[in-house]
Amino acid sequence: MVAARLHALHTPMTLDTIPVPKPRPNDVLVNVKACGIVPNMGNVINNWMTWFPHQPLPKFPAIFGLDPAGVVEEVGEAVINVKPGDRVYVSPLRSCGSCQACRSGHRSLCRYYTLNGYFSTSRDGQRIFDLHPYGGFSEYMTAPEYALVNIPDNLSFEQAGRFGYLGTSYGALKNAGAGPGQVGLIDGITGTLGVASTVLGLAMGLSRILGTGRDENLLKRVKALAPDRIEVMKLDDGSTGDWAKSLTGGEGVDFVISALGAKAPAATMQDSMKGVRRGGKVVVVGGVAEDLPVDVKWLMDEQVQLIGSNWFTAAQGQEMAEMVRTGTIDLSYLEHRRFPLAQVNEAISGLKDRDGGFSNYVVIP
Ligand SMILES: [Zn+2]
């Protein structure tokens, strides 16, 4: 099979011919049809060692590729619930499987938590990379059966390649307790996680979604997804927290999803947080450029919860797949930019993108 492999940092990936792996007893072999990427992935990989010297990367030569989708080709001898021919999304979340967190279904809380084909934020992640050396930039990959999400026929492999970002947004909405009748504020609504949170939030029954962003054209495109349920505001046009309160009769929103980019000032998030109602939740899936100064007395008085949210469970992935199957969520907003495996370096080199969260970069092995 052909796989794109990185042999050293700051060098391009090369297309190498290597043997098709044999699945272990609890693994399956997947014929990869599409693998989603975040533009700028190359930057993340190349700078990882500098930013986070104690957090591991796969050993070189490494096969990256975070969000693969494809068809099961073969199953290990102990796999009884998956069969060849199944269309699947492979969640890259890997964990030990037997600690207290894993056994209670919270695999992202495992000390071995690792995003296969990308990076690990866990010191112990190297063990996982060594056990799971195949990412999605390859014609075939092995994956543990626990990581599979069965996808319906009306979900294309390209759309499934976006499930990582959709799922991260879904996990955040679940952590926010989002549901019918609520109002949510999405900070950074025009980005990948922002648009995904909007589409999912509408499907989950939110009455209204308020969103902030910098690009006026993208803000208009987001509002056009549901003009009577979405309100948008350009950042720097005043206080976002005051705006959120003014649109909710002074009460505040039920929750804030903070999906800002890594370069955003902390003051932006601090402002939006103050738009939450008493007992509301602030869920972080993005990041800001600096430490966030939090008024903990306000947090206590208003009984506000500040929650970090990271990835999602395969079961939540299955819920999203079911929402696609039934037409509850519509992923037609995604505009695919397809790259053959031979152009993987171009695809991950950080192309400038004016379409924010509407564009979907996929590598087609
Ligand atoms: Zn574990």
Residues whose N, C-alpha, C, O or C-beta is under 5 A from the ligand:
A	BS01	ZN	S95 C96 G97 S98 C99 C102 C110 R111
